[in-house]
Amino acid sequence: MTGPATGPAGKTDRRGPDRAEPRGPEPIGWAAAQLATLRELLARPLTSYHLVLGCSALLLALGLMMVLSASSIEALQRTGDPFYWFLKQVTSVAIGLPLMWVCSRLPQRFFRLAGYPLMGLSIIGLLMVIFIGQELLGAQRWILIGPFSVQPSEPAKLALVLWGADLLATRARNGRIEWRQLLIPLMPGVALLAVLVMLGRDLGTTLVLMIIFLALLWVVGAPVRLFGGILALLVLATATMIIAEPYRLDRLTGFLHPWDTAQNEGFQSVQGLMAIGSGGWFGIGLGASRQKWNWLPHAESDFIFSIIGEELGLMGTLVVVALFGLLGYAGLRIAIRTKDPFIRLAAAAATAWIAGQAVVNIGAVIGVFPVTGIPLPLVSYGGSALLPTLAALGMLLSFAKQEPGAAEALAARGPGPVARALSWLGLNGRAIRRPAASRAPARRQAAQRNGTTGERTREPREQPREHPRRHPRRQGVT
C-alpha cells in the first residue's frame, strides 16, 4: 500500500493524487491585450473620422507653433515685426477651418459637381501665372493680388482629385473601368495641367500632380504596361526640364554631393542636415534654433522639418511622421470601406496627394530626394497650400460619415457643440428638445408668474355632431 501524498514540507496532502488544483484561464500578455484593444478601436465605425480630425488638428497646431519659431528672426529683420508671417498664417487658418467644417457637411454630389469649375479656374490661373506671374528663385508660381500672393497650382491639385474621380466614377460599370477610357479626356487634362505648371518652372508641383494621377490609375486597376509607359514619359519630361534649366542641374548635383558644394548649390541641404543633426533625441528646445538665424533659407516653409528636428529632436520628427502615417491610414481606410466608386477614387487620390507631398518634402530635407520646393502639408507656411489641403481633409471627413455604421453612430451621439450653440442662440431652426424633467421647473416658474397652478389642463373636446340618419327618432321619424 502506498501512503498519502506529502507536500514539500512533509505535510500530508488530503486532496489525494487524482484531485488536481483548479486553474483559471491562461493569462493574456500585455502586448496581446493592447493589440486586442487596438483592434477594437479600429473596428469602430467613426475611427476614420476621428483619426482624420485628430491628426489634422495636431499637425495644424504644430505647424502654427513652428512657423512662429522659424520665421520670427527673418520677419523681425525684414518687417520689424517678429509675428508678421505668423499672423498671416493664423489668418489662413482662420479662413481654412470654417472651410474645412463646411466641406465636412457637404454631400457627395457637391464634390462631384465642383471638380469641373475648379478645374477651369485652375487652368485660367495657371495661364495667368505664365503672363503676369511673379518670379522668385527661378520659379514663376505666384500672382500678386494686393498684399496677398496666390499660387494657382495648389488649388489645381484639389481640382484634379475631384475632376478625375468624377470622370472615372461616371464611366465605371459594376465597379470596373476599362483602361482605354482613361485616354480621353483624363490623360489630356492631366497633361495640360502638368505642362502649364512646368511652364511656370515648378517641378515639385508637377510631381505631386503625377502622384495624384497614378493613384487614380491604381484604384481603377490600370494595367502594368500603362504604368510603365506613364513612368517612362515622366522620366523623359523630368530629364528635359533638368537639361532646359541650368539651376535644376545644379540642384541635382548638390543633391548627389551636398558637402562638396556646401557653399553653393548644396548650401540649403547642408544647413538642413546640420539643423536636424544638432537636435539629438529631444531637441535643443522650442524657439532655440540656431539655423534660423539667417543660416537656413526658407526655414518656415520648405525646410520647416529641419527646424522641428533641431528644436524638438528625433522624437519630434517621429511624431510628425507618425501623424502623417495615421492620416494616410485613415484616408485609405475610408477608400477601402466604401462601395461608392467616386468616394473610393477621391479619398485615395486626396490621401496620395497629402501623404505623398509629405514624403517628398521630408525626403528632400533629409537628403533622400532632390530639393523640389514643395511645402510640408498643414505645417509649412503658406495660405495657398493650406486652404486646398483643409478643403480636402473636410471632404475626407464628409466621406468618413458615410462608412458602414457611421450614420447610426453619429445619430446616437446626438447634436454636436455647434448645433447646441446655435440652438441656445435661437439660430437653429431645429431646436434641441430638452428632457421632460428639465422642462418641468420652467413650466412651474411660468405658471407662478401667470398666477396659475402650472398643471396642464385639457380643453374639453367638442362633442361630435350626431348624424341624422343614425338617430331617426330625434328627427321625428317613428
Secondary structure, 3 states (H helix, E strand, C coil): CCCCCECCCCCECCCCCCCCCCCCCCCCCHHHHHHHHHHHHHCCCCHHHHHHHHHHHHHHHHHHHHHHHHHHHHHHHHHCCCCHHHHHHHHHHHHHHHHHHHHHCCCHHHHHHHHHHHHHHHHHHHHHHHHHCEEECCEEEEEEECCEEECCHHHHHHHHHHHHHHHHHHCCECCECCHHHHCCCHHHHHHHHHHHHHHCCCHHHHHHHHHHHHHHHHHHCCCHHHHHHHHHHHHHHHHHHHHHCHHHHHHHHHHHCCCCCCCCCCHHHHHHHHHHHCCCCCCCCCCCCCCCCCCCCCCCCCCHHHHHHHHHHHHHHHHHHHHHHHHHHHHHHHHHHCCCHHHHHHHHHHHHHHHHHHHHHHHHHCCCCCCCCCCCCCCCCCHHHHHHHHHHHHHHHHHHCCCCCHHHHHHHHCCCHHHHHHHHCCCCCCCCCCCHHHHHHHHHHHHHHHCCCCCCCCCCCCCCCCCCCCCHHHHCCC
